[in-house]
């Protein structure tokens, strides 16, 4: 998708809802999505820990810590 398409979609949504309502909707959506984002990040960190035989415990632990640090 292009940025123009997204810009147009947000402008249309803003005109339908109004600026304040749009901000409220986006804030609520961000909060709801962060729950799923954190779950996905944790799943990725666990998968990285499974690479221990190939990369060693120190390397995989460091990667997993880095990925977990991306949670909100």
PDB file with SEQRES, HELIX, SHEET and CRYST1 records, atoms N, CA, C and O in Angstrom:
SEQRES   1 A   72  UNK UNK UNK UNK UNK UNK UNK UNK UNK UNK UNK UNK UNK          
SEQRES   2 A   72  UNK UNK UNK UNK UNK UNK UNK UNK UNK UNK UNK UNK UNK          
SEQRES   3 A   72  UNK UNK UNK UNK UNK UNK UNK UNK UNK UNK UNK UNK UNK          
SEQRES   4 A   72  UNK UNK UNK UNK UNK UNK UNK UNK UNK UNK UNK UNK UNK          
SEQRES   5 A   72  UNK UNK UNK UNK UNK UNK UNK UNK UNK UNK UNK UNK UNK          
SEQRES   6 A   72  UNK UNK UNK UNK UNK UNK UNK                                  
HELIX    1 AA1 UNK A    3  UNK A   17  1                                  15    
HELIX    2 AA2 UNK A   19  UNK A   49  1                                  31    
HELIX    3 AA3 UNK A   52  UNK A   55  1                                   4    
HELIX    4 AA4 UNK A   57  UNK A   68  1                                  12    
CRYST1    1.000    1.000    1.000  90.00  90.00  90.00 P 1           1          
ATOM      1  N   UNK A   1       0.830  -1.193   0.000  1.00  0.00           N  
ATOM      2  CA  UNK A   1       0.000   0.000   0.000  1.00  0.00           C  
ATOM      3  C   UNK A   1       0.870   1.251   0.000  1.00  0.00           C  
ATOM      4  O   UNK A   1       1.957   1.277   0.577  1.00  0.00           O  
ATOM      5  N   UNK A   2       0.383   2.240  -0.635  1.00  0.00           N  
ATOM      6  CA  UNK A   2       1.152   3.473  -0.690  1.00  0.00           C  
ATOM      7  C   UNK A   2       0.777   4.382   0.474  1.00  0.00           C  
ATOM      8  O   UNK A   2      -0.284   4.249   1.083  1.00  0.00           O  
ATOM      9  N   UNK A   3       1.676   5.300   0.757  1.00  0.00           N  
ATOM     10  CA  UNK A   3       1.412   6.287   1.807  1.00  0.00           C  
ATOM     11  C   UNK A   3       0.232   7.173   1.439  1.00  0.00           C  
ATOM     12  O   UNK A   3      -0.532   7.597   2.306  1.00  0.00           O  
ATOM     13  N   UNK A   4       0.088   7.449   0.153  1.00  0.00           N  
ATOM     14  CA  UNK A   4      -1.026   8.292  -0.302  1.00  0.00           C  
ATOM     15  C   UNK A   4      -2.364   7.651   0.036  1.00  0.00           C  
ATOM     16  O   UNK A   4      -3.295   8.324   0.477  1.00  0.00           O  
ATOM     17  N   UNK A   5      -2.447   6.356  -0.173  1.00  0.00           N  
ATOM     18  CA  UNK A   5      -3.691   5.633   0.139  1.00  0.00           C  
ATOM     19  C   UNK A   5      -4.020   5.741   1.627  1.00  0.00           C  
ATOM     20  O   UNK A   5      -5.164   5.991   2.006  1.00  0.00           O  
ATOM     21  N   UNK A   6      -2.996   5.546   2.465  1.00  0.00           N  
ATOM     22  CA  UNK A   6      -3.210   5.652   3.912  1.00  0.00           C  
ATOM     23  C   UNK A   6      -3.588   7.069   4.311  1.00  0.00           C  
ATOM     24  O   UNK A   6      -4.486   7.269   5.128  1.00  0.00           O  
ATOM     25  N   UNK A   7      -2.913   8.043   3.744  1.00  0.00           N  
ATOM     26  CA  UNK A   7      -3.230   9.440   4.048  1.00  0.00           C  
ATOM     27  C   UNK A   7      -4.677   9.764   3.698  1.00  0.00           C  
ATOM     28  O   UNK A   7      -5.388  10.409   4.469  1.00  0.00           O  
ATOM     29  N   UNK A   8      -5.100   9.307   2.525  1.00  0.00           N  
ATOM     30  CA  UNK A   8      -6.478   9.543   2.109  1.00  0.00           C  
ATOM     31  C   UNK A   8      -7.469   8.858   3.040  1.00  0.00           C  
ATOM     32  O   UNK A   8      -8.506   9.426   3.383  1.00  0.00           O  
ATOM     33  N   UNK A   9      -7.143   7.635   3.445  1.00  0.00           N  
ATOM     34  CA  UNK A   9      -8.038   6.893   4.340  1.00  0.00           C  
ATOM     35  C   UNK A   9      -8.161   7.595   5.689  1.00  0.00           C  
ATOM     36  O   UNK A   9      -9.258   7.682   6.239  1.00  0.00           O  
ATOM     37  N   UNK A  10      -7.045   8.098   6.230  1.00  0.00           N  
ATOM     38  CA  UNK A  10      -7.097   8.806   7.510  1.00  0.00           C  
ATOM     39  C   UNK A  10      -7.868  10.123   7.393  1.00  0.00           C  
ATOM     40  O   UNK A  10      -8.607  10.501   8.302  1.00  0.00           O  
ATOM     41  N   UNK A  11      -7.690  10.813   6.270  1.00  0.00           N  
ATOM     42  CA  UNK A  11      -8.431  12.061   6.065  1.00  0.00           C  
ATOM     43  C   UNK A  11      -9.932  11.795   6.001  1.00  0.00           C  
ATOM     44  O   UNK A  11     -10.728  12.546   6.564  1.00  0.00           O  
ATOM     45  N   UNK A  12     -10.312  10.720   5.311  1.00  0.00           N  
ATOM     46  CA  UNK A  12     -11.726  10.374   5.217  1.00  0.00           C  
ATOM     47  C   UNK A  12     -12.283   9.992   6.590  1.00  0.00           C  
ATOM     48  O   UNK A  12     -13.376  10.416   6.965  1.00  0.00           O  
ATOM     49  N   UNK A  13     -11.526   9.195   7.328  1.00  0.00           N  
ATOM     50  CA  UNK A  13     -11.951   8.791   8.671  1.00  0.00           C  
ATOM     51  C   UNK A  13     -12.062  10.001   9.583  1.00  0.00           C  
ATOM     52  O   UNK A  13     -13.010  10.112  10.360  1.00  0.00           O  
ATOM     53  N   UNK A  14     -11.100  10.904   9.492  1.00  0.00           N  
ATOM     54  CA  UNK A  14     -11.119  12.119  10.306  1.00  0.00           C  
ATOM     55  C   UNK A  14     -12.334  12.986   9.967  1.00  0.00           C  
ATOM     56  O   UNK A  14     -12.955  13.564  10.858  1.00  0.00           O  
ATOM     57  N   UNK A  15     -12.666  13.075   8.691  1.00  0.00           N  
ATOM     58  CA  UNK A  15     -13.822  13.888   8.318  1.00  0.00           C  
ATOM     59  C   UNK A  15     -15.127  13.258   8.797  1.00  0.00           C  
ATOM     60  O   UNK A  15     -16.086  13.966   9.104  1.00  0.00           O  
ATOM     61  N   UNK A  16     -15.162  11.940   8.859  1.00  0.00           N  
ATOM     62  CA  UNK A  16     -16.377  11.261   9.329  1.00  0.00           C  
ATOM     63  C   UNK A  16     -16.516  11.326  10.848  1.00  0.00           C  
ATOM     64  O   UNK A  16     -17.605  11.559  11.372  1.00  0.00           O  
ATOM     65  N   UNK A  17     -15.409  11.118  11.542  1.00  0.00           N  
ATOM     66  CA  UNK A  17     -15.462  11.050  13.006  1.00  0.00           C  
ATOM     67  C   UNK A  17     -15.185  12.376  13.688  1.00  0.00           C  
ATOM     68  O   UNK A  17     -15.686  12.623  14.784  1.00  0.00           O  
ATOM     69  N   UNK A  18     -14.418  13.207  13.074  1.00  0.00           N  
ATOM     70  CA  UNK A  18     -13.935  14.408  13.738  1.00  0.00           C  
ATOM     71  C   UNK A  18     -12.574  14.111  14.344  1.00  0.00           C  
ATOM     72  O   UNK A  18     -12.262  12.967  14.673  1.00  0.00           O  
ATOM     73  N   UNK A  19     -11.778  15.146  14.485  1.00  0.00           N  
ATOM     74  CA  UNK A  19     -10.389  14.980  14.939  1.00  0.00           C  
ATOM     75  C   UNK A  19     -10.293  14.376  16.335  1.00  0.00           C  
ATOM     76  O   UNK A  19      -9.488  13.469  16.548  1.00  0.00           O  
ATOM     77  N   UNK A  20     -11.089  14.850  17.293  1.00  0.00           N  
ATOM     78  CA  UNK A  20     -11.003  14.349  18.667  1.00  0.00           C  
ATOM     79  C   UNK A  20     -11.407  12.883  18.760  1.00  0.00           C  
ATOM     80  O   UNK A  20     -10.756  12.100  19.451  1.00  0.00           O  
ATOM     81  N   UNK A  21     -12.463  12.518  18.078  1.00  0.00           N  
ATOM     82  CA  UNK A  21     -12.929  11.133  18.107  1.00  0.00           C  
ATOM     83  C   UNK A  21     -11.899  10.215  17.447  1.00  0.00           C  
ATOM     84  O   UNK A  21     -11.663   9.107  17.928  1.00  0.00           O  
ATOM     85  N   UNK A  22     -11.290  10.662  16.358  1.00  0.00           N  
ATOM     86  CA  UNK A  22     -10.271   9.867  15.685  1.00  0.00           C  
ATOM     87  C   UNK A  22      -9.085   9.616  16.611  1.00  0.00           C  
ATOM     88  O   UNK A  22      -8.576   8.497  16.680  1.00  0.00           O  
ATOM     89  N   UNK A  23      -8.644  10.651  17.321  1.00  0.00           N  
ATOM     90  CA  UNK A  23      -7.534  10.472  18.272  1.00  0.00           C  
ATOM     91  C   UNK A  23      -7.899   9.463  19.344  1.00  0.00           C  
ATOM     92  O   UNK A  23      -7.072   8.634  19.724  1.00  0.00           O  
ATOM     93  N   UNK A  24      -9.128   9.523  19.835  1.00  0.00           N  
ATOM     94  CA  UNK A  24      -9.592   8.587  20.862  1.00  0.00           C  
ATOM     95  C   UNK A  24      -9.592   7.150  20.321  1.00  0.00           C  
ATOM     96  O   UNK A  24      -9.135   6.228  20.996  1.00  0.00           O  
ATOM     97  N   UNK A  25     -10.101   6.973  19.116  1.00  0.00           N  
ATOM     98  CA  UNK A  25     -10.145   5.642  18.499  1.00  0.00           C  
ATOM     99  C   UNK A  25      -8.734   5.096  18.301  1.00  0.00           C  
ATOM    100  O   UNK A  25      -8.475   3.933  18.611  1.00  0.00           O  
ATOM    101  N   UNK A  26      -7.822   5.917  17.791  1.00  0.00           N  
ATOM    102  CA  UNK A  26      -6.448   5.480  17.536  1.00  0.00           C  
ATOM    103  C   UNK A  26      -5.728   5.143  18.836  1.00  0.00           C  
ATOM    104  O   UNK A  26      -4.957   4.184  18.880  1.00  0.00           O  
ATOM    105  N   UNK A  27      -5.965   5.912  19.889  1.00  0.00           N  
ATOM    106  CA  UNK A  27      -5.349   5.635  21.182  1.00  0.00           C  
ATOM    107  C   UNK A  27      -5.835   4.298  21.726  1.00  0.00           C  
ATOM    108  O   UNK A  27      -5.035   3.502  22.217  1.00  0.00           O  
ATOM    109  N   UNK A  28      -7.127   4.047  21.645  1.00  0.00           N  
ATOM    110  CA  UNK A  28      -7.677   2.775  22.112  1.00  0.00           C  
ATOM    111  C   UNK A  28      -7.140   1.605  21.295  1.00  0.00           C  
ATOM    112  O   UNK A  28      -6.834   0.546  21.844  1.00  0.00           O  
ATOM    113  N   UNK A  29      -7.028   1.797  19.994  1.00  0.00           N  
ATOM    114  CA  UNK A  29      -6.515   0.745  19.122  1.00  0.00           C  
ATOM    115  C   UNK A  29      -5.065   0.441  19.440  1.00  0.00           C  
ATOM    116  O   UNK A  29      -4.674  -0.726  19.480  1.00  0.00           O  
ATOM    117  N   UNK A  30      -4.263   1.463  19.667  1.00  0.00           N  
ATOM    118  CA  UNK A  30      -2.857   1.255  20.021  1.00  0.00           C  
ATOM    119  C   UNK A  30      -2.733   0.444  21.299  1.00  0.00           C  
ATOM    120  O   UNK A  30      -1.890  -0.448  21.386  1.00  0.00           O  
ATOM    121  N   UNK A  31      -3.565   0.743  22.293  1.00  0.00           N  
ATOM    122  CA  UNK A  31      -3.531   0.002  23.552  1.00  0.00           C  
ATOM    123  C   UNK A  31      -3.904  -1.455  23.369  1.00  0.00           C  
ATOM    124  O   UNK A  31      -3.275  -2.338  23.951  1.00  0.00           O  
ATOM    125  N   UNK A  32      -4.919  -1.711  22.567  1.00  0.00           N  
ATOM    126  CA  UNK A  32      -5.350  -3.085  22.317  1.00  0.00           C  
ATOM    127  C   UNK A  32      -4.301  -3.862  21.529  1.00  0.00           C  
ATOM    128  O   UNK A  32      -4.051  -5.033  21.814  1.00  0.00           O  
ATOM    129  N   UNK A  33      -3.695  -3.226  20.555  1.00  0.00           N  
ATOM    130  CA  UNK A  33      -2.705  -3.909  19.731  1.00  0.00           C  
ATOM    131  C   UNK A  33      -1.409  -4.171  20.484  1.00  0.00           C  
ATOM    132  O   UNK A  33      -0.710  -5.136  20.175  1.00  0.00           O  
ATOM    133  N   UNK A  34      -1.070  -3.340  21.463  1.00  0.00           N  
ATOM    134  CA  UNK A  34       0.176  -3.546  22.204  1.00  0.00           C  
ATOM    135  C   UNK A  34       0.147  -4.854  22.987  1.00  0.00           C  
ATOM    136  O   UNK A  34       1.194  -5.463  23.210  1.00  0.00           O  
ATOM    137  N   UNK A  35      -1.037  -5.294  23.405  1.00  0.00           N  
ATOM    138  CA  UNK A  35      -1.156  -6.584  24.093  1.00  0.00           C  
ATOM    139  C   UNK A  35      -0.707  -7.699  23.151  1.00  0.00           C  
ATOM    140  O   UNK A  35       0.091  -8.555  23.532  1.00  0.00           O  
ATOM    141  N   UNK A  36      -1.222  -7.686  21.923  1.00  0.00           N  
ATOM    142  CA  UNK A  36      -0.856  -8.719  20.951  1.00  0.00           C  
ATOM    143  C   UNK A  36       0.599  -8.587  20.530  1.00  0.00           C  
ATOM    144  O   UNK A  36       1.282  -9.588  20.312  1.00  0.00           O  
ATOM    145  N   UNK A  37       1.068  -7.361  20.416  1.00  0.00           N  
ATOM    146  CA  UNK A  37       2.461  -7.122  20.043  1.00  0.00           C  
ATOM    147  C   UNK A  37       3.395  -7.761  21.069  1.00  0.00           C  
ATOM    148  O   UNK A  37       4.362  -8.428  20.699  1.00  0.00           O  
ATOM    149  N   UNK A  38       3.113  -7.563  22.337  1.00  0.00           N  
ATOM    150  CA  UNK A  38       3.950  -8.136  23.387  1.00  0.00           C  
ATOM    151  C   UNK A  38       3.913  -9.658  23.371  1.00  0.00           C  
ATOM    152  O   UNK A  38       4.927 -10.307  23.628  1.00  0.00           O  
ATOM    153  N   UNK A  39       2.749 -10.231  23.071  1.00  0.00           N  
ATOM    154  CA  UNK A  39       2.647 -11.686  22.988  1.00  0.00           C  
ATOM    155  C   UNK A  39       3.493 -12.230  21.839  1.00  0.00           C  
ATOM    156  O   UNK A  39       4.162 -13.253  21.982  1.00  0.00           O  
ATOM    157  N   UNK A  40       3.460 -11.547  20.712  1.00  0.00           N  
ATOM    158  CA  UNK A  40       4.246 -11.968  19.556  1.00  0.00           C  
ATOM    159  C   UNK A  40       5.736 -11.841  19.853  1.00  0.00           C  
ATOM    160  O   UNK A  40       6.515 -12.726  19.502  1.00  0.00           O  
ATOM    161  N   UNK A  41       6.133 -10.759  20.491  1.00  0.00           N  
ATOM    162  CA  UNK A  41       7.542 -10.568  20.841  1.00  0.00           C  
ATOM    163  C   UNK A  41       8.014 -11.677  21.775  1.00  0.00           C  
ATOM    164  O   UNK A  41       9.116 -12.197  21.607  1.00  0.00           O  
ATOM    165  N   UNK A  42       7.206 -12.038  22.741  1.00  0.00           N  
ATOM    166  CA  UNK A  42       7.583 -13.122  23.664  1.00  0.00           C  
ATOM    167  C   UNK A  42       7.714 -14.448  22.922  1.00  0.00           C  
ATOM    168  O   UNK A  42       8.629 -15.225  23.191  1.00  0.00           O  
ATOM    169  N   UNK A  43       6.815 -14.703  22.002  1.00  0.00           N  
ATOM    170  CA  UNK A  43       6.881 -15.935  21.208  1.00  0.00           C  
ATOM    171  C   UNK A  43       8.170 -15.981  20.383  1.00  0.00           C  
ATOM    172  O   UNK A  43       8.802 -17.032  20.272  1.00  0.00           O  
ATOM    173  N   UNK A  44       8.550 -14.856  19.815  1.00  0.00           N  
ATOM    174  CA  UNK A  44       9.789 -14.787  19.042  1.00  0.00           C  
ATOM    175  C   UNK A  44      10.996 -15.035  19.941  1.00  0.00           C  
ATOM    176  O   UNK A  44      11.910 -15.767  19.562  1.00  0.00           O  
ATOM    177  N   UNK A  45      11.008 -14.431  21.129  1.00  0.00           N  
ATOM    178  CA  UNK A  45      12.122 -14.621  22.067  1.00  0.00           C  
ATOM    179  C   UNK A  45      12.263 -16.088  22.452  1.00  0.00           C  
ATOM    180  O   UNK A  45      13.378 -16.601  22.547  1.00  0.00           O  
ATOM    181  N   UNK A  46      11.146 -16.759  22.674  1.00  0.00           N  
ATOM    182  CA  UNK A  46      11.195 -18.188  23.019  1.00  0.00           C  
ATOM    183  C   UNK A  46      11.749 -19.017  21.868  1.00  0.00           C  
ATOM    184  O   UNK A  46      12.505 -19.963  22.086  1.00  0.00           O  
ATOM    185  N   UNK A  47      11.371 -18.661  20.643  1.00  0.00           N  
ATOM    186  CA  UNK A  47      11.894 -19.378  19.477  1.00  0.00           C  
ATOM    187  C   UNK A  47      13.400 -19.166  19.340  1.00  0.00           C  
ATOM    188  O   UNK A  47      14.134 -20.098  19.010  1.00  0.00           O  
ATOM    189  N   UNK A  48      13.857 -17.945  19.591  1.00  0.00           N  
ATOM    190  CA  UNK A  48      15.296 -17.664  19.522  1.00  0.00           C  
ATOM    191  C   UNK A  48      16.048 -18.523  20.519  1.00  0.00           C  
ATOM    192  O   UNK A  48      17.132 -19.020  20.215  1.00  0.00           O  
ATOM    193  N   UNK A  49      15.484 -18.703  21.707  1.00  0.00           N  
ATOM    194  CA  UNK A  49      16.140 -19.534  22.722  1.00  0.00           C  
ATOM    195  C   UNK A  49      16.288 -20.980  22.262  1.00  0.00           C  
ATOM    196  O   UNK A  49      17.128 -21.713  22.785  1.00  0.00           O  
ATOM    197  N   UNK A  50      15.487 -21.393  21.297  1.00  0.00           N  
ATOM    198  CA  UNK A  50      15.597 -22.746  20.755  1.00  0.00           C  
ATOM    199  C   UNK A  50      16.813 -22.949  19.868  1.00  0.00           C  
ATOM    200  O   UNK A  50      17.131 -24.085  19.516  1.00  0.00           O  
ATOM    201  N   UNK A  51      17.498 -21.880  19.500  1.00  0.00           N  
ATOM    202  CA  UNK A  51      18.682 -21.978  18.661  1.00  0.00           C  
ATOM    203  C   UNK A  51      19.963 -22.180  19.480  1.00  0.00           C  
ATOM    204  O   UNK A  51      21.065 -22.070  18.941  1.00  0.00           O  
ATOM    205  N   UNK A  52      19.827 -22.468  20.748  1.00  0.00           N  
ATOM    206  CA  UNK A  52      20.991 -22.628  21.620  1.00  0.00           C  
ATOM    207  C   UNK A  52      22.017 -23.624  21.085  1.00  0.00           C  
ATOM    208  O   UNK A  52      23.210 -23.322  21.118  1.00  0.00           O  
ATOM    209  N   UNK A  53      21.609 -24.807  20.588  1.00  0.00           N  
ATOM    210  CA  UNK A  53      22.636 -25.739  20.082  1.00  0.00           C  
ATOM    211  C   UNK A  53      23.475 -25.161  18.940  1.00  0.00           C  
ATOM    212  O   UNK A  53      24.653 -25.495  18.810  1.00  0.00           O  
ATOM    213  N   UNK A  54      22.894 -24.315  18.131  1.00  0.00           N  
ATOM    214  CA  UNK A  54      23.627 -23.766  16.989  1.00  0.00           C  
ATOM    215  C   UNK A  54      24.497 -22.571  17.352  1.00  0.00           C  
ATOM    216  O   UNK A  54      25.585 -22.404  16.800  1.00  0.00           O  
ATOM    217  N   UNK A  55      24.025 -21.735  18.282  1.00  0.00           N  
ATOM    218  CA  UNK A  55      24.728 -20.486  18.563  1.00  0.00           C  
ATOM    219  C   UNK A  55      25.286 -20.379  19.977  1.00  0.00           C  
ATOM    220  O   UNK A  55      26.059 -19.464  20.261  1.00  0.00           O  
ATOM    221  N   UNK A  56      24.918 -21.277  20.855  1.00  0.00           N  
ATOM    222  CA  UNK A  56      25.390 -21.222  22.224  1.00  0.00           C  
ATOM    223  C   UNK A  56      24.450 -20.437  23.117  1.00  0.00           C  
ATOM    224  O   UNK A  56      23.681 -19.595  22.654  1.00  0.00           O  
ATOM    225  N   UNK A  57      24.529 -20.730  24.408  1.00  0.00           N  
ATOM    226  CA  UNK A  57      23.611 -20.141  25.393  1.00  0.00           C  
ATOM    227  C   UNK A  57      23.789 -18.631  25.527  1.00  0.00           C  
ATOM    228  O   UNK A  57      22.807 -17.901  25.656  1.00  0.00           O  
ATOM    229  N   UNK A  58      25.027 -18.162  25.497  1.00  0.00           N  
ATOM    230  CA  UNK A  58      25.266 -16.727  25.687  1.00  0.00           C  
ATOM    231  C   UNK A  58      24.682 -15.898  24.545  1.00  0.00           C  
ATOM    232  O   UNK A  58      24.042 -14.871  24.774  1.00  0.00           O  
ATOM    233  N   UNK A  59      24.905 -16.348  23.336  1.00  0.00           N  
ATOM    234  CA  UNK A  59      24.411 -15.604  22.169  1.00  0.00           C  
ATOM    235  C   UNK A  59      22.895 -15.604  22.123  1.00  0.00           C  
ATOM    236  O   UNK A  59      22.275 -14.553  21.956  1.00  0.00           O  
ATOM    237  N   UNK A  60      22.294 -16.780  22.272  1.00  0.00           N  
ATOM    238  CA  UNK A  60      20.838 -16.838  22.194  1.00  0.00           C  
ATOM    239  C   UNK A  60      20.184 -16.100  23.353  1.00  0.00           C  
ATOM    240  O   UNK A  60      19.142 -15.469  23.174  1.00  0.00           O  
ATOM    241  N   UNK A  61      20.779 -16.169  24.532  1.00  0.00           N  
ATOM    242  CA  UNK A  61      20.228 -15.415  25.666  1.00  0.00           C  
ATOM    243  C   UNK A  61      20.297 -13.915  25.416  1.00  0.00           C  
ATOM    244  O   UNK A  61      19.364 -13.180  25.738  1.00  0.00           O  
ATOM    245  N   UNK A  62      21.402 -13.470  24.842  1.00  0.00           N  
ATOM    246  CA  UNK A  62      21.542 -12.043  24.529  1.00  0.00           C  
ATOM    247  C   UNK A  62      20.504 -11.595  23.506  1.00  0.00           C  
ATOM    248  O   UNK A  62      19.897 -10.534  23.652  1.00  0.00           O  
ATOM    249  N   UNK A  63      20.304 -12.405  22.475  1.00  0.00           N  
ATOM    250  CA  UNK A  63      19.289 -12.070  21.470  1.00  0.00           C  
ATOM    251  C   UNK A  63      17.898 -12.041  22.089  1.00  0.00           C  
ATOM    252  O   UNK A  63      17.116 -11.127  21.826  1.00  0.00           O  
ATOM    253  N   UNK A  64      17.589 -13.042  22.913  1.00  0.00           N  
ATOM    254  CA  UNK A  64      16.262 -13.109  23.539  1.00  0.00           C  
ATOM    255  C   UNK A  64      16.028 -11.905  24.451  1.00  0.00           C  
ATOM    256  O   UNK A  64      14.929 -11.350  24.467  1.00  0.00           O  
ATOM    257  N   UNK A  65      17.034 -11.500  25.199  1.00  0.00           N  
ATOM    258  CA  UNK A  65      16.921 -10.318  26.060  1.00  0.00           C  
ATOM    259  C   UNK A  65      16.675  -9.073  25.224  1.00  0.00           C  
ATOM    260  O   UNK A  65      15.838  -8.238  25.566  1.00  0.00           O  
ATOM    261  N   UNK A  66      17.419  -8.955  24.112  1.00  0.00           N  
ATOM    262  CA  UNK A  66      17.234  -7.811  23.222  1.00  0.00           C  
ATOM    263  C   UNK A  66      15.804  -7.761  22.682  1.00  0.00           C  
ATOM    264  O   UNK A  66      15.172  -6.705  22.685  1.00  0.00           O  
ATOM    265  N   UNK A  67      15.303  -8.895  22.223  1.00  0.00           N  
ATOM    266  CA  UNK A  67      13.944  -8.940  21.664  1.00  0.00           C  
ATOM    267  C   UNK A  67      12.916  -8.625  22.740  1.00  0.00           C  
ATOM    268  O   UNK A  67      11.982  -7.862  22.491  1.00  0.00           O  
ATOM    269  N   UNK A  68      13.067  -9.191  23.922  1.00  0.00           N  
ATOM    270  CA  UNK A  68      12.121  -8.907  25.010  1.00  0.00           C  
ATOM    271  C   UNK A  68      12.134  -7.425  25.400  1.00  0.00           C  
ATOM    272  O   UNK A  68      11.126  -6.896  25.869  1.00  0.00           O  
ATOM    273  N   UNK A  69      13.245  -6.777  25.212  1.00  0.00           N  
ATOM    274  CA  UNK A  69      13.353  -5.343  25.491  1.00  0.00           C  
ATOM    275  C   UNK A  69      12.516  -4.490  24.549  1.00  0.00           C  
ATOM    276  O   UNK A  69      12.344  -3.293  24.777  1.00  0.00           O  
ATOM    277  N   UNK A  70      12.001  -5.100  23.498  1.00  0.00           N  
ATOM    278  CA  UNK A  70      11.169  -4.367  22.535  1.00  0.00           C  
ATOM    279  C   UNK A  70       9.711  -4.300  22.975  1.00  0.00           C  
ATOM    280  O   UNK A  70       8.902  -3.622  22.342  1.00  0.00           O  
ATOM    281  N   UNK A  71       9.370  -5.002  24.059  1.00  0.00           N  
ATOM    282  CA  UNK A  71       7.982  -4.964  24.539  1.00  0.00           C  
ATOM    283  C   UNK A  71       7.646  -3.563  25.046  1.00  0.00           C  
ATOM    284  O   UNK A  71       8.510  -2.816  25.505  1.00  0.00           O  
ATOM    285  N   UNK A  72       6.361  -3.237  24.944  1.00  0.00           N  
ATOM    286  CA  UNK A  72       5.920  -1.927  25.409  1.00  0.00           C  
ATOM    287  C   UNK A  72       5.329  -2.009  26.793  1.00  0.00           C  
ATOM    288  O   UNK A  72       4.903  -0.993  27.343  1.00  0.00           O  
TER     289      UNK A  72                                                      
END                                                                             
